[in-house]
Amino acid sequence: MTYTSWNIKRSGRKARRCPAARIEHASRFRALLADLGLAHPEAAQLLHVSLRTLHNWLSARHEVPYAAYKLLRLLRFMELP
């Protein structure tokens, strides 16, 4: 096999998480926002992201980062690890 940049990039890809898991995480994230009573612009400002990024998380187009999810859990439940 000839090693080309395409073969190396292809073999080095990270496995994408199951779409069903992304949808589940997005729904939990949406529920946390609703429990806190945050509108989308307020939540985006709190998390220091753009509205488009927040929309991508909520629509399960991209995975919600653990730090963002944990911050909302801290605000909602006042739990510390």
C-alpha positions, 0 to 999 in steps of 0.5 A: 500500500502506498502511503499518501497524505489522504491515507494517513488523514483517513486512518487518523480520524477520530470516530464520531459519536453516535448521533443518538447520543448527541441527540440525547445530550442536546435534549438534556442541555436544552432541559437545563437551559429551560430549568434555569430560565435562560433565553438563547442569547443569555445562555450564549453570553454566559457560556462565551459562545456565539448564538450559532454555536449554541444553536448547533449544540441544541440541534445536535449538529455538534456535541455539547462540550463537557465544560458547558454542560457541567457549568449549567449543572453547577448553576442548576444543582450547585453540585461540585465534583 
